[in-house]
Amino acid sequence: MDNTTTIVIAVDGSPTSLQAVRRGMALVQNGLRAHIALVHVQEPASLLELATQDADAIAEAATAAGEHLMAPATALLDEAGLTYSTEVVLGDPGTVLLDMAESLGACMLIVGARGMGAIRRAFIGSVSQAVLNRATLPVLVVKDQEEDEATQCALDNTDVS
């Protein structure tokens, strides 16, 4: 019987999302029997875009953009020799990430947090905050840190506070 579970990692192409990937990799490399599922969520097209352009072309462009943004994350996993899957989905990021985690039977969701200030977050929202508010599974929020510090933490399995 296979006891492997799934970790969903949100990837948006930012340095912080790559740090989230490194954290997920470290968990697996340190013994967690888990499959890594990278998920990128593209915001849906606006009504104006849908009214003036071909919907299929918009969806194809969004998928291609998502795959492009995931390329650095997949390169990290390829280099480490870890197996993974990728999903590019259209929708509200917080909702889609939680739905994907549920549909994949994930044991954990890992998201990056860019450290937006309270005023900016109030106006544009925060994916990590939305996920935390509605999650029914454990969520690891990886805060922005220096790349060397994140890499060292992933390599030696220490906690960076």
Legacy VTK file of the C-alpha trace (Angstrom):
# vtk DataFile Version 3.0
C-alpha trace
ASCII
DATASET POLYDATA
POINTS 161 float
0.000 0.000 0.000
1.331 3.439 -0.963
1.317 5.931 1.922
2.282 8.900 -0.212
0.251 12.048 0.269
0.167 15.310 -1.671
1.512 18.772 -0.917
0.015 21.573 -2.994
2.362 24.504 -3.556
1.051 27.775 -4.958
3.347 29.178 -7.641
3.001 32.665 -9.116
6.497 33.228 -10.455
7.580 35.441 -7.559
10.757 34.861 -5.545
8.582 34.126 -2.516
6.726 31.366 -4.351
10.092 29.822 -5.248
10.961 29.906 -1.553
7.685 28.056 -0.925
8.758 25.435 -3.472
12.115 25.084 -1.705
10.303 24.537 1.622
8.132 21.837 0.070
11.196 20.230 -1.479
12.949 20.226 1.909
9.999 18.428 3.510
10.135 15.705 0.866
13.926 15.479 0.868
13.876 15.101 4.653
11.563 12.111 4.583
7.968 13.228 4.069
6.428 10.769 1.636
4.574 13.266 -0.509
3.878 14.080 -4.113
4.336 17.768 -4.948
1.580 19.426 -6.959
2.450 22.894 -8.251
-0.622 25.037 -8.852
-0.708 28.376 -10.637
-3.947 30.340 -10.687
-4.629 32.919 -13.379
-7.262 35.547 -12.738
-10.192 35.103 -15.131
-10.562 37.459 -18.081
-12.538 40.636 -17.562
-15.899 41.163 -19.219
-14.284 43.699 -21.561
-11.640 41.174 -22.620
-14.265 38.508 -23.190
-16.437 40.911 -25.187
-13.622 42.069 -27.455
-11.468 38.958 -27.856
-11.856 35.252 -28.483
-12.469 33.424 -25.170
-10.497 30.342 -26.263
-7.513 32.499 -27.248
-7.637 34.239 -23.856
-7.732 30.891 -22.032
-4.830 29.552 -24.100
-2.785 32.694 -23.427
-3.520 32.460 -19.687
-2.459 28.815 -19.614
0.754 29.565 -21.523
1.517 32.458 -19.166
0.937 30.208 -16.150
3.235 27.525 -17.523
5.893 30.166 -18.174
5.605 31.477 -14.606
5.972 27.932 -13.227
9.138 27.190 -15.234
11.608 28.261 -12.497
9.763 26.096 -9.950
9.722 23.054 -12.219
13.420 23.591 -12.920
14.157 23.421 -9.174
12.213 20.171 -8.851
13.803 18.685 -11.979
17.269 19.565 -10.693
16.481 17.868 -7.366
15.123 14.779 -9.150
11.716 15.032 -7.478
8.488 13.993 -9.156
5.682 16.506 -9.363
2.623 17.547 -11.290
1.524 20.976 -12.479
-1.851 22.612 -12.853
-2.723 25.979 -14.367
-6.246 26.983 -13.399
-8.391 30.061 -14.019
-10.279 31.642 -11.133
-9.978 33.357 -7.786
-6.579 32.281 -6.386
-7.640 31.690 -2.775
-10.708 29.687 -3.730
-9.003 27.686 -6.469
-6.010 26.768 -4.294
-8.276 25.406 -1.574
-10.445 23.567 -4.119
-7.364 22.024 -5.749
-5.955 20.959 -2.380
-9.257 19.284 -1.533
-9.651 17.575 -4.916
-6.067 16.251 -4.739
-6.505 15.038 -1.160
-3.594 17.206 -0.051
-2.225 17.014 3.476
-0.840 20.553 3.259
-0.959 23.724 1.201
2.152 25.893 0.941
1.826 29.525 -0.125
4.187 32.458 -0.206
3.459 35.780 1.478
4.961 38.916 0.043
4.606 40.947 3.231
2.163 43.547 1.927
1.265 46.309 4.347
-2.176 46.406 5.925
-3.447 49.225 3.712
-2.391 47.593 0.443
-3.746 44.200 1.579
-7.096 45.815 2.482
-7.505 47.166 -1.036
-6.179 44.326 -3.178
-6.429 41.372 -0.824
-3.916 38.724 0.019
-4.029 35.178 -1.305
-2.243 33.806 1.753
-4.663 35.609 4.072
-7.695 34.347 2.127
-6.346 30.796 2.223
-5.650 30.971 5.967
-9.124 32.303 6.702
-10.914 29.469 4.888
-8.551 26.488 5.021
-9.540 23.211 6.630
-6.087 21.695 6.107
-2.687 22.793 7.409
-1.255 25.789 5.553
2.408 26.744 5.575
2.909 30.416 4.772
6.447 31.174 3.632
7.371 34.777 4.258
9.763 36.693 2.065
13.369 36.144 3.140
16.785 36.411 1.626
17.321 33.650 -0.951
20.544 32.454 0.704
18.735 32.188 4.035
15.829 30.234 2.498
18.178 27.891 0.662
20.243 27.262 3.786
17.094 26.556 5.802
15.918 24.093 3.159
19.317 22.422 3.078
19.954 22.042 6.799
16.328 21.714 7.956
16.620 24.524 10.494
13.963 27.040 11.321
14.494 30.627 10.198
12.605 33.079 12.415
LINES 1 162
161 0 1 2 3 4 5 6 7 8 9 10 11 12 13 14 15 16 17 18 19 20 21 22 23 24 25 26 27 28 29 30 31 32 33 34 35 36 37 38 39 40 41 42 43 44 45 46 47 48 49 50 51 52 53 54 55 56 57 58 59 60 61 62 63 64 65 66 67 68 69 70 71 72 73 74 75 76 77 78 79 80 81 82 83 84 85 86 87 88 89 90 91 92 93 94 95 96 97 98 99 100 101 102 103 104 105 106 107 108 109 110 111 112 113 114 115 116 117 118 119 120 121 122 123 124 125 126 127 128 129 130 131 132 133 134 135 136 137 138 139 140 141 142 143 144 145 146 147 148 149 150 151 152 153 154 155 156 157 158 159 160
